[in-house]
Amino acid sequence: PGLRAAIREVLPEAVWQRCYVQ
C-alpha cells in the first residue's frame, strides 16, 4: 500500500478501476 492507497482514497472505485484497466 502506498501510491495505490492514496489514489484509491482520492479517486472513487469506478474511476480507479477505469484508470487501472487503461
PDB file with SEQRES, HELIX, SHEET and CRYST1 records, atoms N, CA, C and O in Angstrom:
SEQRES   1 A   22  PRO GLY LEU ARG ALA ALA ILE ARG GLU VAL LEU PRO GLU          
SEQRES   2 A   22  ALA VAL TRP GLN ARG CYS TYR VAL GLN                          
HELIX    1 AA1 LEU A    3  VAL A   10  1                                   8    
HELIX    2 AA2 GLU A   13  VAL A   21  1                                   9    
CRYST1    1.000    1.000    1.000  90.00  90.00  90.00 P 1           1          
ATOM      1  N   PRO A   1       0.832  -1.220   0.000  1.00  0.00           N  
ATOM      2  CA  PRO A   1       0.000   0.000   0.000  1.00  0.00           C  
ATOM      3  C   PRO A   1       0.859   1.261   0.000  1.00  0.00           C  
ATOM      4  O   PRO A   1       1.841   1.347   0.737  1.00  0.00           O  
ATOM      5  N   GLY A   2       0.500   2.211  -0.803  1.00  0.00           N  
ATOM      6  CA  GLY A   2       1.312   3.445  -0.895  1.00  0.00           C  
ATOM      7  C   GLY A   2       0.645   4.382  -1.875  1.00  0.00           C  
ATOM      8  O   GLY A   2      -0.351   5.028  -1.549  1.00  0.00           O  
ATOM      9  N   LEU A   3       1.196   4.459  -3.088  1.00  0.00           N  
ATOM     10  CA  LEU A   3       0.575   5.319  -4.109  1.00  0.00           C  
ATOM     11  C   LEU A   3      -0.821   4.808  -4.427  1.00  0.00           C  
ATOM     12  O   LEU A   3      -1.762   5.589  -4.569  1.00  0.00           O  
ATOM     13  N   ARG A   4      -0.946   3.500  -4.538  1.00  0.00           N  
ATOM     14  CA  ARG A   4      -2.265   2.927  -4.858  1.00  0.00           C  
ATOM     15  C   ARG A   4      -3.272   3.319  -3.789  1.00  0.00           C  
ATOM     16  O   ARG A   4      -4.382   3.748  -4.104  1.00  0.00           O  
ATOM     17  N   ALA A   5      -2.891   3.175  -2.538  1.00  0.00           N  
ATOM     18  CA  ALA A   5      -3.814   3.500  -1.437  1.00  0.00           C  
ATOM     19  C   ALA A   5      -4.217   4.974  -1.517  1.00  0.00           C  
ATOM     20  O   ALA A   5      -5.386   5.314  -1.339  1.00  0.00           O  
ATOM     21  N   ALA A   6      -3.251   5.835  -1.783  1.00  0.00           N  
ATOM     22  CA  ALA A   6      -3.547   7.274  -1.849  1.00  0.00           C  
ATOM     23  C   ALA A   6      -4.496   7.554  -3.018  1.00  0.00           C  
ATOM     24  O   ALA A   6      -5.473   8.288  -2.873  1.00  0.00           O  
ATOM     25  N   ILE A   7      -4.200   6.969  -4.160  1.00  0.00           N  
ATOM     26  CA  ILE A   7      -5.044   7.209  -5.341  1.00  0.00           C  
ATOM     27  C   ILE A   7      -6.448   6.673  -5.084  1.00  0.00           C  
ATOM     28  O   ILE A   7      -7.437   7.315  -5.436  1.00  0.00           O  
ATOM     29  N   ARG A   8      -6.529   5.495  -4.471  1.00  0.00           N  
ATOM     30  CA  ARG A   8      -7.845   4.902  -4.212  1.00  0.00           C  
ATOM     31  C   ARG A   8      -8.647   5.793  -3.282  1.00  0.00           C  
ATOM     32  O   ARG A   8      -9.861   5.929  -3.430  1.00  0.00           O  
ATOM     33  N   GLU A   9      -7.967   6.394  -2.331  1.00  0.00           N  
ATOM     34  CA  GLU A   9      -8.688   7.279  -1.401  1.00  0.00           C  
ATOM     35  C   GLU A   9      -9.168   8.534  -2.116  1.00  0.00           C  
ATOM     36  O   GLU A   9     -10.262   9.032  -1.849  1.00  0.00           O  
ATOM     37  N   VAL A  10      -8.345   9.040  -3.027  1.00  0.00           N  
ATOM     38  CA  VAL A  10      -8.705  10.278  -3.735  1.00  0.00           C  
ATOM     39  C   VAL A  10      -9.763   9.997  -4.799  1.00  0.00           C  
ATOM     40  O   VAL A  10     -10.753  10.719  -4.915  1.00  0.00           O  
ATOM     41  N   LEU A  11      -9.538   8.941  -5.570  1.00  0.00           N  
ATOM     42  CA  LEU A  11     -10.486   8.636  -6.649  1.00  0.00           C  
ATOM     43  C   LEU A  11     -11.451   7.534  -6.225  1.00  0.00           C  
ATOM     44  O   LEU A  11     -11.091   6.655  -5.443  1.00  0.00           O  
ATOM     45  N   PRO A  12     -12.675   7.584  -6.742  1.00  0.00           N  
ATOM     46  CA  PRO A  12     -13.680   6.563  -6.448  1.00  0.00           C  
ATOM     47  C   PRO A  12     -13.319   5.223  -7.090  1.00  0.00           C  
ATOM     48  O   PRO A  12     -12.428   5.146  -7.936  1.00  0.00           O  
ATOM     49  N   GLU A  13     -14.019   4.180  -6.677  1.00  0.00           N  
ATOM     50  CA  GLU A  13     -13.711   2.847  -7.215  1.00  0.00           C  
ATOM     51  C   GLU A  13     -13.880   2.805  -8.723  1.00  0.00           C  
ATOM     52  O   GLU A  13     -13.039   2.241  -9.423  1.00  0.00           O  
ATOM     53  N   ALA A  14     -14.959   3.394  -9.236  1.00  0.00           N  
ATOM     54  CA  ALA A  14     -15.218   3.367 -10.677  1.00  0.00           C  
ATOM     55  C   ALA A  14     -14.056   3.993 -11.445  1.00  0.00           C  
ATOM     56  O   ALA A  14     -13.544   3.407 -12.400  1.00  0.00           O  
ATOM     57  N   VAL A  15     -13.647   5.179 -11.023  1.00  0.00           N  
ATOM     58  CA  VAL A  15     -12.551   5.874 -11.718  1.00  0.00           C  
ATOM     59  C   VAL A  15     -11.257   5.085 -11.557  1.00  0.00           C  
ATOM     60  O   VAL A  15     -10.488   4.947 -12.509  1.00  0.00           O  
ATOM     61  N   TRP A  16     -11.016   4.572 -10.364  1.00  0.00           N  
ATOM     62  CA  TRP A  16      -9.781   3.816 -10.112  1.00  0.00           C  
ATOM     63  C   TRP A  16      -9.716   2.596 -11.030  1.00  0.00           C  
ATOM     64  O   TRP A  16      -8.677   2.300 -11.619  1.00  0.00           O  
ATOM     65  N   GLN A  17     -10.850   1.894 -11.141  1.00  0.00           N  
ATOM     66  CA  GLN A  17     -10.882   0.707 -11.998  1.00  0.00           C  
ATOM     67  C   GLN A  17     -10.621   1.100 -13.448  1.00  0.00           C  
ATOM     68  O   GLN A  17      -9.865   0.428 -14.149  1.00  0.00           O  
ATOM     69  N   ARG A  18     -11.238   2.175 -13.893  1.00  0.00           N  
ATOM     70  CA  ARG A  18     -11.051   2.606 -15.296  1.00  0.00           C  
ATOM     71  C   ARG A  18      -9.581   2.932 -15.552  1.00  0.00           C  
ATOM     72  O   ARG A  18      -9.022   2.529 -16.572  1.00  0.00           O  
ATOM     73  N   CYS A  19      -8.965   3.651 -14.640  1.00  0.00           N  
ATOM     74  CA  CYS A  19      -7.556   4.017 -14.817  1.00  0.00           C  
ATOM     75  C   CYS A  19      -6.691   2.765 -14.745  1.00  0.00           C  
ATOM     76  O   CYS A  19      -5.726   2.631 -15.497  1.00  0.00           O  
ATOM     77  N   TYR A  20      -7.028   1.859 -13.852  1.00  0.00           N  
ATOM     78  CA  TYR A  20      -6.228   0.648 -13.693  1.00  0.00           C  
ATOM     79  C   TYR A  20      -6.301  -0.207 -14.962  1.00  0.00           C  
ATOM     80  O   TYR A  20      -5.288  -0.724 -15.435  1.00  0.00           O  
ATOM     81  N   VAL A  21      -7.523  -0.347 -15.507  1.00  0.00           N  
ATOM     82  CA  VAL A  21      -7.685  -1.155 -16.721  1.00  0.00           C  
ATOM     83  C   VAL A  21      -6.956  -0.501 -17.883  1.00  0.00           C  
ATOM     84  O   VAL A  21      -6.323  -1.186 -18.687  1.00  0.00           O  
ATOM     85  N   GLN A  22      -7.042   0.806 -17.974  1.00  0.00           N  
ATOM     86  CA  GLN A  22      -6.414   1.530 -19.067  1.00  0.00           C  
ATOM     87  C   GLN A  22      -4.982   1.832 -18.679  1.00  0.00           C  
ATOM     88  O   GLN A  22      -4.248   2.444 -19.455  1.00  0.00           O  
TER      89      GLN A  22                                                      
END                                                                             
